[in-house]
Amino acid sequence: MSNPALQARAQELNAKMEGEARIVLDEIERTLLRKVARGSYACVVECFDKAGTTGPSEVLDHCSRNCQAKYQQANAIVQDVSAEKSV
């Protein structure tokens, strides 16, 4: 059988690593992802400004999707890392 003290220490270290990983991911979200998200939203606003009230909705949709792609990719990477951390 395994040593209970050793198991407790391993669980303690695992909890500490998870806490540190959470801190790093939160920092990435605050310092990097929010900037990317803001740029994405600003880009979408420009799409609406360019389209005005007469622009085709397909062009507006395409422009909006292009603006959001960078943020969605960055967010997906962070989510993947976050999911790996909790495995």
C-alpha positions as CSV (number, residue, x, y, z in Angstrom):
1,M,0.0,0.0,0.0
2,S,1.0,3.6,-0.5
3,N,2.2,5.8,2.3
4,P,-0.7,8.0,3.5
5,A,1.7,10.9,4.3
6,L,3.2,10.7,0.8
7,Q,-0.3,10.7,-0.8
8,A,-1.3,13.7,1.3
9,R,1.8,15.5,0.2
10,A,1.2,14.7,-3.4
11,Q,-2.4,16.0,-3.1
12,E,-1.1,19.1,-1.5
13,L,1.4,19.8,-4.2
14,N,-1.2,19.0,-6.9
15,A,-3.6,21.5,-5.3
16,K,-0.8,24.1,-5.2
17,M,0.0,23.6,-8.9
18,E,-3.7,23.9,-9.8
19,G,-3.9,27.1,-7.9
20,E,-0.8,28.6,-9.5
21,A,-2.1,27.5,-13.0
22,R,-5.4,29.3,-12.2
23,I,-3.5,32.4,-11.3
24,V,-1.5,32.3,-14.5
25,L,-4.6,31.7,-16.7
26,D,-6.4,34.6,-14.9
27,E,-3.5,36.9,-15.6
28,I,-3.4,35.9,-19.3
29,E,-7.1,36.6,-19.5
30,R,-6.8,40.0,-17.9
31,T,-3.6,41.2,-19.6
32,L,-3.9,39.6,-23.1
33,L,-7.3,38.2,-23.9
34,R,-9.2,41.4,-22.8
35,K,-7.0,43.5,-25.2
36,V,-7.7,41.1,-28.0
37,A,-11.4,41.1,-27.2
38,R,-11.6,44.9,-27.1
39,G,-9.9,45.0,-30.5
40,S,-12.4,42.5,-31.8
41,Y,-15.4,44.5,-30.5
42,A,-13.9,47.8,-31.9
43,C,-13.5,46.1,-35.3
44,V,-17.1,44.9,-35.2
45,V,-18.2,48.5,-34.5
46,E,-16.3,49.6,-37.5
47,C,-18.1,47.0,-39.6
48,F,-21.4,48.4,-38.5
49,D,-20.2,52.0,-39.1
50,K,-19.0,51.0,-42.7
51,A,-22.2,49.1,-43.4
52,G,-24.4,51.9,-42.1
53,T,-28.1,51.4,-42.8
54,T,-27.7,50.4,-46.4
55,G,-24.9,47.9,-46.5
56,P,-25.8,44.2,-47.2
57,S,-26.1,42.1,-44.1
58,E,-23.9,39.4,-45.7
59,V,-21.0,41.8,-45.9
60,L,-21.7,42.9,-42.3
61,D,-21.8,39.3,-41.1
62,H,-18.5,38.4,-42.9
63,C,-16.8,41.5,-41.6
64,S,-18.0,40.7,-38.0
65,R,-16.8,37.1,-38.2
66,N,-13.4,38.2,-39.4
67,C,-13.1,40.6,-36.5
68,Q,-14.0,37.9,-34.0
69,A,-11.8,35.2,-35.4
70,K,-8.6,36.3,-33.6
71,Y,-10.3,36.5,-30.2
72,Q,-12.0,33.2,-30.7
73,Q,-8.7,31.5,-31.6
74,A,-6.9,33.0,-28.6
75,N,-9.8,32.2,-26.2
76,A,-9.9,28.6,-27.5
77,I,-6.2,28.2,-26.8
78,V,-6.6,29.4,-23.2
79,Q,-9.7,27.2,-22.8
80,D,-7.7,24.2,-24.1
81,V,-4.9,24.8,-21.7
82,S,-7.4,25.3,-18.9
83,A,-9.0,22.0,-19.7
84,E,-5.7,20.3,-19.7
85,K,-4.8,21.7,-16.3
86,S,-8.0,20.3,-14.8
87,V,-7.4,16.7,-16.1
